[in-house]
């Protein structure tokens, strides 16, 4: 498979020169192993998914580590969390030997708990999502950004089906005991049908015959395993009563299309879900850009009780705030940005940038242009 350079790689290499350990988390099949093998070609590699190897480590973790010669890549280390304590001991014995332990994991929250308990201050933590449109031009609203889909789009339906089965059997069941994986599978499809909507847990619980606490727990599983992103409302006081529930998106638009039964780009373009899928694609691109540059996730939306809504608000640093409206159209019109202009008049504490993100036009190389006074029309790749 052709290697695609990742935007985050310079941040990881820089950290490997200052920290004894580097941990890369993120959803399954986002390219973590490929990236680390490329960045650290001389490191010894171990995939911690083989049951015999896991049993060996659990029986005698110290004996396993004593036979290793750093630098070491330990892939899917969430399967052997007890190793953290022993790795910490080895790091503390040689605290100035940097870049010796390169670790990956697919389950962010349980893994982070072990890291905070065992290796605080000793490990640099990064997150890798699927490919962004900036990293790979073939990334699209229909295909999404998983590397294997980009390489072999003709097998996408088979790949997504296998991905979901592996995700349910490995990631989900390692976190929680679920009686019916079929119900969880229906839950995933239901979430896909609500993409871009304000989260209503009661609305999700009713058709599945589940309680609201169970829905809360299952949403948490999707979030910590890197499948969804919850976009929180922007709470700064604009002098308005605002909606306080988050909006929900899958991080990969290709996966959403699979759950929705959208099998071709033509089907997507005629689908009633087109606007919501594209909005989620833009949200994912914003977050990918943030985490790929070593920044925290910061993306919000705004909606008040009078119906004034802005798709995304993104703090840009230096007291700047970017307001983004997203439209799945190739024909932008000035009336599409009226909400941006309305809200901007109520923002007193920040310097405002306003942008309209429309459907990519292949014929145009530079789509960043003025649409209305103070509002730019911007390509999703330029976000």
N, C-alpha and C positions, 0 to 999 in steps of 0.2 A: 504494500500500500504506500502510495506517495506521501511523504511527510509534508505537512503544511505548517510553516512556522507559526507559533502561537504568540500573541501579543504579551502574554504574561511571562514569557521565558526570561527576559532580562531581569525582572523582579526576583525570580527564583534564583537565578545565578548570583545576583547581588547578595541575597540572603544567605546563600551557601558559603559565602566568604566571611560571614559575620556570626553565624549560628552553628552549633554542633549538629543540629538536626533541622530538616525541612519536612513539613507535612503538607501534602496536596490532597484536598478533599474534593468532592463533587459527585454528580450523578454517574451512575454506571455507564460505561462506554462513551464517556465524553472525551477520551484521549489522554488520560492521566499517565498510563503506562508508557505509551508511545513517546510522549513529551519527555518524561524523565529518563528513559533509555537514550534518547537523543542528546539530552543535556549532560548526562553522566555516563558516557559510553564505557568507561573503565570500571564502573561500579559492579559488584557482584549482585545478581538479581535473584530474588526468591518470591514466588507467588504463593501467598498463604491461603490457598483455597483447597489444596490437596488434603484429604482427610488423614492420610498417613503422616504427612508433615505436621499437620495441626496436632495430632495425637503425640507426636514426638516432642513438640514444643511444650505442650501442656504437661507432659510427664517430667521433662527436665529442661526448662527454658535456659538455665545457666549453661548447661552443656552445649545446647544449640548455639548460643551466642559466642561461647568461648572458641568455637571452631571457625568463626567468621573473621575475614580480614576486610576491614572498612577500606573504602566506602562501600556501603551496602544499600541496595534498594529492597525494601520490604513492602510488597504490594498487597493491598487489602488487609492491613494490619488490624482492622476491627475484629477479624476472626481470631486473633490471639492477643487480646488487650492486656494480658498479664505481662507481656514483653516490655511494656512501657517502664515498669519499675526497674527492671534489670538494665534496660538501655540507659535510664537515668543514672544508675550507678556507674556504668562505663563512661558516660559523658562527664560526670563529676570527677572521675579519676584523671581525665585529660580534657579540661574545660576549654582549652584554646585550640583544640583540633577541630577545625570547622568543616562543615559539609561531609561528615562521616556517615550520617544516618539519613537516608532519603526514604520517606514513608508515604504511603497512599492509603486512602480509605473512602468508601462510598457512603457511609452513614455518618453524617456530620455531627449531630447532637450527642449520641452516645460516645462517639470518638472524642469529641471536644471535652466531654466530662473527664475522660481518662487523661487527656493531655493536660487539662488544668490541674488535675490532682497530682500528676506525676512529673510533668516536664515543663512547668511554667518557667519562662525566661530562658529555656534551653532550645526551644523549637520555634521556627518561623512558620506560620500557618497561611496557606493560600487555598483558593477555591478555583476549580476549573469547570466551566460550563461548556456545552457544545460549541462548535465553531461559530464565530461571528461573521457578519457580512463583510466586515472590514478585513478579516483574516483570509476569507475564501469567497471569491465572487460568485461561486455556485450556490452558496447559502441563499435560500429563498423562503418566502412565506409558505409555499406549498411543501417543499422538501424539509425545511428546518435546517439544523446544523450538526446533527450527529455525523462524525467523520465517515462511518461506514455507509451511511445513506448517500453522502456526497460522492463517494467513490463508486458505489454500485446502486444507482437510483432505481434500476429495473427490479431489484429484489426488495424494495422498501416494504411491501405488505408482509412478506415473510419475515423480514428483519424485525419490524415493529411487533409482530405477533410473538416472536421468540423473545424479544426484549421484555415485553410485559410479563410473560410467563416466568422468565428468570428473575425479574424484579419481585414478583409476588412470592416465588418459592424461596428466594435467598434474602433479599433486603427486608421485606415486610415481615416474614416469619421469624427473622432473627431479632426483631424489635418487639413484636407482640404476638401473642397466640390468638389467631383468628380462626373461628370455627369454619367459616365458609369463605374460601378465596373467591368463589363465584360472586358472592355479594360484594366483596371488595372490588372485583373487576367491574361490576355494575356501577359501583360508587365512582370509579375512575371515569367511566363514560358519562355519568351524570355531571361530574365536575367539568368535563370538557364542554358539555352543552350549556354550562353556566359561565364559560370563560368571558372575562370582561365585565361581568355583572357584580354588583355589590353583594357581598356574602350574606346569605340568609340560611343559617344552619337548620332552622325548622323546615324550610322549603326542601332542603336536601334530605332530611331525616324521614319525612313522610313517605315518599315513594319507595324507600328501601326498608321501611318497617323498623328503623333504628331509633335510638334515643339521641337527643342533642348532645349529651356528653360523649357518646360513641362517635358521632360525627366530628366533634372537636378533637378527639383523640386521633381519628383517622386523618384529618386535615394536618395535624401535627406531624404524622408519619410522612405524608407527602412532602411537607416542607423540609423536614430534616434529612430526607433522602434526596433532595434536590430535584423534585419533580414539579413543584409549583412555586410561585412567588406571590405573596400577599402584599398588595400595594396599599399602604395605609393612607388615610385622609390627611391632608395638610392642616395642622391644628393652629397655625398662627392666626391671631385674631384679625380678621378682615372686617370686623363690624357686622358679621353675618352669623346666623345659626347654621351650622354645617352638619352634614351626615358624618357619623363617626365609625361606621363599619368599613372594613377593607374591601377592595376589589380583588378578584382571584384570577390568576393566569397560569397556564402551564408554561414552563420555561422553554419548551421546544414546540414550534408551530407545526412541525411535521407530525409529532405525536398527537397533537390535538386533532389534526385532520384525519389521522387513522381512527381515533375514537369516534369521530363524527361520521365515518364512512365516506369521506371525501378521497377518492382514489386518483383523481387527475386534476391538473391545474384548471382545466375547463370547468370541472364540477365546482371547484373552489370559487371561481369568478362568478358563478351563478348562484352560489349558496347564500342563504340568509345569514350565515355565520361569517361571511367574508369580513365585515367591518370589525367584529370582535377578534377574529383570528389575527388580522393585521395589527390591530391595537396591541395584542399580546406579543406579537413578533417585535414590535417597536419597543415595548417594555423590556423584553429580554435583551435586545441589543443595547439598551441604555445600561442595564445592570452588568452585562458582559464587559462593556467598556470600562465601567468603574472598577470591577474586581480584577480585570486584566492589567490595570495600572496601580494595583496595590491599594485601592481606596475602598471604603466601606460602601455597602449598598445604600443608596439614598434616592428613593423615587416615591413620589406621592401623587395623589389626585385631589381634586377639589370638587365638592358638590354641596350646595346649600339647600335649605328647605324650600326655596323658591324655584329650584330647578336650574340655577346657574351651575354649569359643570365645565371643568377643564380636565382633559384626559390625564396629563402628567405635569407635575411640578418637580424640577430637579435643581437642588442647590448646587451652585457652580463655584463656591468659594469666593472670598473677598466681598462678601455681602451681595452677591449676585444670585438671582433666581430666574431660572428658565421656565417659561410656560409653554407647553407643547399641546397642540391640537392634532389629532391623527385622523386622516380621512383616506379610505380606500378608493381613491379616485385619481384619474390622470388629468382631470379638469378642475383645478383649484379655482375657487371663486371668493371674492372679498367677504361675502356673508358667512363664509365658513370660519372666519376669525373674530366674529363679533363678540363671542364670549371671552376671548383673550383680551380684547380691548376693554370690555366691561370690568373684568376682574382687575386688570392692571391699574385702573383708576383708584382702586381701594388699597393698593399696596404702597405703603409709605416708608417702610423700613428697609427695603432692598432695591437694588438696581435691577430692573426687569429686562429680560430678553424674551421676545415672543417669536415662536416658530410654528409653521404648519408643515406637518410631515405627510406627504401624499404618496400614492402608489408609485414605485420606481418606474421611470421612463427610460428604456434601454437606449433610445436614440440620443439622449442628452447626457453629456459627460459632466456638465456642471449645472446642477439644478438649484443651487443656492442663489436666490434672487429675492428682491423686494416684492411683496404681494399687496401690502397695505402699509400706510405710514407706521413704522415701528415694528412691522411683522415680516419675517423672512420665510420664504418657501425653501425647505431644506430636504436633501436626500437622506434616507435612513442611514446610509453608510457614512455620512458626514456628522452624525450625532455626537 
